[in-house]
Amino acid sequence: MTFKDLIRLLKRRWKTAALVFAVVGLGFFGVSRWVEKPQYRARTRVMISTPPLIVTATQGTQFISVNQMEPKTWLSIIASRKISEDAQKLLAEKFRATNTGMEVKPEWFSNVSAVRDSESELVWIESTAATREIAAEVANAVARAAASHSELIAGVEIVKAKENATTNREDERRLLAAEEAEVA
C-alpha cells in the first residue's frame, strides 16, 4: 500500500476515520483526566552567604582553627531527615498558630529537593505537592529549618559570647579610666 492508496482510502472512509480519531482522542483525554492528578511545584531560594565556619579554639596555646563548609554540603544537609523533621515541626506550629485545621503529613516532605545555582551562592529548594499552597508551605518550611540549622552550625551563641566579651572589656576599660581620673 502506497501513500496515495492511503489517501484514497481515507477519502472514501473519512467519516469512519474521523469517528475513530475522536473516540481515541476523547478516551485518552478522559482517562488522563481521571488517572492523572495535578502536581504543583514551588521553589524558594536560600542564599549561602558564606558557608558556616566551624571554629575550634583552645585557650592554653591561643590556637584557633577555622574550617569552612563546602557549599555542596548544604545540599546534603537540606535533603537530610533532620531538616525534614524540623520543617515538619515548624509547619505544624504554623498551622496550629493560624488555626487552619490542617495536619502535616510526612509524605509532603518526600518530594523536596535542593539544587545549587551554579553561578551564585544560591540554593533552590523545590517541593512538589497536590496543591500549590502545600508545595509553597513545604518549600518555605524547609528553607526556615535550613536557616535555623545554619545558625546552629555557625554558632550564633559563639558570636553573641564574643559580643558580650567585647562589651564587658569596654566597660572595664571605662571603669579603669574613671578610677584613674579620680586618683589623678
Disulfide bonds with the S-S distance in Angstrom:
none
